[in-house]
Amino acid sequence: MMSQYIKDSKLINKAFDCDYVNLSTSRRMDEIGKKPLLKMARFIWAYCIVLGKLIYHRYDLCYLAITCHGIGFLKDAPFVLLCKLFRKKIVIHQHNKGMNTDVKRWPYRWLLPWVYRNTKVILLSWRLYPDIEKVVRKEQILICPNGIPETLQEKLDAKRQNQIPHLLFLSNLMVSKGVLVLLDALDILKDKGYSFICDFVGGETAEIDAARFKTEVEKRGLDKLVIYNGKQYGADKERFFKQADVFVHPTMDDCFPLVLLEAMQHSLPVVSTDVGGIADIIENKVNGYVCETRDADIFAQKLSELIIDEPLRLRMGESGRKKYKRQYTLELFEANIKENLTASM
């Protein structure tokens, strides 16, 4: 998504004469982990396109958004090395993490330093630097937080009209996104007598499909309090943000979730976890709460405070909206990217 924003940016395309090549071998979520022959063909085709462009054009800079670990890194590394073969200045934009788990494994222990040597690396937050510090020096780092476009057509009142507070979870149904942790927290809230409705919005996965989700809800006795709404896009997704009172994202492994910026744009207080750069986005006790991962009790405690205290919800939601406007608009992101690319030339 962020790469698409860059490609569509009038500011960036006015500042630089750009060519774009899609290096992705999976074009849709349902292709991940499937269609190996199609992906190999896409890889070879993209490699040939990049090679041709490097032969026929005198580029001042090559910008690559690559995966930094696992099979994804092995797929992306040849593109960086090809640009190095043509002695180009290189900027790597890091939208993920996990390098620290690979750095001592073969072939990563020699391939990672080779790929990242003499490059500039854009991170979303300094909090993500420890993941790559064994390979990348601090002098190579540039910082550029993500930003998203304004989707609200009119000013949204932070005060909702719900008689019972609505909680919103918006992500694919994955264990690593904290789905089961959140259900455990809601079970605790139910047992303590709190009134709430929690909407789950997102796609099914191999880990948790609709049938398993229903089973997990029923065994906790949450079937009257939890609603699974499937995937929602555009105006339908917007409707859930507008009717929610609290946004909850108990992820165990994220970098800089755009969905938190969407929640802040919609004046929602956010309860999330201290992973990746989330603590940059959510200031604890200011525009939400930052909790330990996998801790259903602490999630239940923080959600209970927001459920019973409407002025607190409104205050945090308004703080989040102001922070979004101050730091995370798409215009700010584009300006930061332009500045970082210019500094790298």
N, C-alpha and C positions, 0 to 999 in steps of 0.2 A: 504493500500500500504506500509506504513512504517513497519507494522508488518511482511509483506512478505519479505521486505528487511532484517529485523532482522533474520527471519527464514533461509534465503538463505545465510547469511553472513558467509564466511569462517573464518573471524577473531573471531566472537562471538562463533561459534561452536567449534573452536579450543581452545578458552579460557575456555569454560564451557561445561559440559556434559548436553545437553539440551533435554527436551521433550517438544513438542508443542501440544496444543489443540486449535482448532478453536472454539471460543465462539460465533461467529456471527450466528444469526438466519436468516439473509437476506444475501444471497450469490451473488445476482445480484441487480442492481439498480431497475429493474422492479418488484422486490419482496417487496420493502419497502411499508409498509402499507397494504400488502395483505397476503394471505395464512396463517391465524393464526394457523390452526391445524398443518401444516407442521413446522411452527416455534416453536410451543410448543413441538413437537416431537424432534426437533433439540436441544432445550434447555435441555430437560430431558436427552437426549443421552449425550450431552456434560457434564452435571452435573455428570452423572454416570461415565464417563471416568475420570474426574478430581478426583472424590472420589476414584476410583480404584487406580489411580496413587499415590495419597497421602497415601493410605493404604500400598502399596507395595514398595514405594521408600522413601528414606530419603533425601528429597530435602533441600538444604541450603537456597534457595530463591525462592519465587514465584513472577513472573513478570506478571502483568495484564494490558492490554490496555482496559480501560472500558469507558463507557459513564458516564458523571458526573451529568446528569440532566434528568428529565422526565422519561418516561416509560423505556427508555434504561438503566437508572441507576437502576431501580427496577429489570430489567432483569439481570444486571451484578452483583449487590450487593451480591447475594447468593454465587457467586464464591469466592469473597473476604472473606466473612464470613466463608466459608468452609475451606479456607486456614488458617484463624485465629483459627478455631477450632482445627487444627492440630499444632498450635503454630509455624507457619512458619514466617520467615521474609518476608515482602511484599513490592514490589515496584509497584506503580500505575503510568502508563504512560498516561498523559492527552493530548489527541489530540483534545479536544473540550471544549466548555465553556457553561455556563448557570446555574451553581450551585447557583449563587447569587439570581436568580429568584425563586429558590425552597426552600432555606434554612429555611424559616419561615413557610412553608406549611407542613401539615401532609401527609404522614409519614416521609417526608424528614428531618424534623427538628430533629428527634432523630436517623434516620437511617444513615444520612450522617456522623455525628460525630462518630458513631459506626464503620462505614466502614473505615474511614480515620485515626482513632486513631492509633498511633504507627506504621505508615507506612512511607515510603519515597515516594515522589510524584515528578515525572519528568514533568516539564513544558517546553514548547517550547520557552518561553520568560518570563522575569520578568513582562512584561506588562500584562500578563494574571493572575498574582497573585491576584489583587483586586477581581476577580470573585470568588475566593475560600478562601479569607482571614478570613472569619467568621467561617471556619471549620478547615483549615489547617494552622499550624504555619510555620513561615519562616524557622525555623530550619529543617523542614521536606523536604524542597524544593531542588531539583536538576534541573539544566538547561541543556537542550539538544535541540538545534535547529534542524529542519529537514534537510535532505540532499537528493540529487537525483543523479543518475548515469549520467555520461557524455554520451550523445547520438550523439554528432557531430563526424562524422568520419574524418572530416578535418576542419581546421580552417575556420570559417565563417567571411567574411569581414563585418564589421559593416555598411558599405556603401551599400545600396541596389540600384537596377537599375530602380526603379519605377519613371516614369515621374510625376505621381500624388502620394502623400504619402498614404500609406496603414495603416489603423488602424486595430488592431486585438482584438476581444473579444473572449475568449475561456472559456466557462463554460456552464452548463445547463441553459436553459431559465427559470430563476426564478426571481421573483420580488426582493427577498433578495440579489440577485447577481447584482442588479442595472441595469437590462436590460432597463427598462423604463426611468430611469434617463439618461442613455447613449443616448437613442434615443432622449430625450429632448435636451441634449447637442449638438448632431449632428444637430438637427433642428436649434439651435441657430447658429452654424457654417455655415450651409447652407444659412441662411438668411443674414449672414454677408459676403457672397461671397467666403468663403474658399473652396479650391478644395481638395477633399479627397475621398477615398473609404474605407468603413468599413466592414470587414468580421466578421460575427458572426458564431462561430463554437461551437456546443454543442447540447445536446439532448433536445427534447421537454419535457415539464412537464404538469401536470394537470393545473397549473397556466397559462402557456403560451405555447400553441402548435403552430405549423407552421401557422395555419390559423389566430390565434390571432396576432401572430408576424407580419404577412403580413399586417393585418388591421392596426396595430399600425404604421408600416412603411409608409403605403400609406396615412394615415390621416395627417402625418407630411410632406408629399411630398418628402420622402427620397428613393423612389423606385429605382432611378437611382444611388444612392450613397451607399446603404446598401444591402449586399448580405448575405442571410442565407444559410449556407453550411451544416447544419445537423451535425451529429456526425462524427468525423474523428479520426482515430487511426493510430499508427505507422508512416510509411513513409508519409501518407497523412496528418496527423497532423503536422509532421515535415515541410512539404512543406509550410504550412501557416505561421509558425514561420519564415522560411527563407525568405519569400517574404514580411513580414510585416516591417514597419518602426517604429511603436509605438505600445506598448501593453497597453490596458486599462482594468481595473478591478474595477468597481465602487461598490464593495460589501458593504452590510450593516451589515453583520454578519459572519465574518470568524475568524479563529484563526491564521493560518500560511499557507496560500495557496501555495501548491507546484507549481501551475501554474506560480506564480511570479518567482520562482527559474528557471523554464524552460525558461521563457522570458529573464531573465538575462543571462542564459547560451547561449542564441542566440543573445546576444549583443543588446537587445532592451531596450530603455527607457520605464519606467513603470509609468502610472498614476493610482493611486489607492486611498484608503481611510484609515483614521486613526482608524482602528478597530483591535482588537486582537493584534498580534505581527507584523503587517504589517510595522509599523514605524521602526522596527528593520531591516527589509529586504530592504525597500526603504528609502534611506537618501534623504530628501527633497532638491531639487536643485542639487543633486550630481548624482544619477542614476535614477532620476525620480521626481515625485511630489506626495505628500500626501495631499489629499483633505478632506474636510468635506463630510460626507455621505449625500445623497439625494440633493446635491447642483449642479444642472445642469449647472448653470452659471459659477461656478468656474471650473468645468470640461471642459466646452467649452473654458474658458480662457487658461487653461494649455495646452489643446490639440492644440489650435491655435498657441501658442508659439512654439510647437514642429513641427507643420505642416509647418510653414514658415521658420524655422531656422534649416537647415540641419546640420551645424557644432554642434549645441546644441544637436541634436539627436545622432550624432555620439559620441560626448564626453560622454553623459550620458550612452549610450549603452555600450561603452567600460568600463566605470566605473562599470556598473552592471556586466559585464562579469568577471572583476577582483575580484569583491566582491564575486561572486559565487565561483570562484576558491579558494578564501581565506577562505571562511566560510561555504559553503553549498554543498560541494561534498558528495557523499555517503560514501567515505572513512573516512571523518571527522566525519560524523554521527555515523558510526559504532564504531570508536575509542571512541567517547564520550559516547555511550551507554555502551561499555565495561567498561570504567572508572567508570561510575555511578553505574553499577551493582556490580562491585568489591567493591566500597566504601560502598555499602549497606549491604554487608555480615557481 
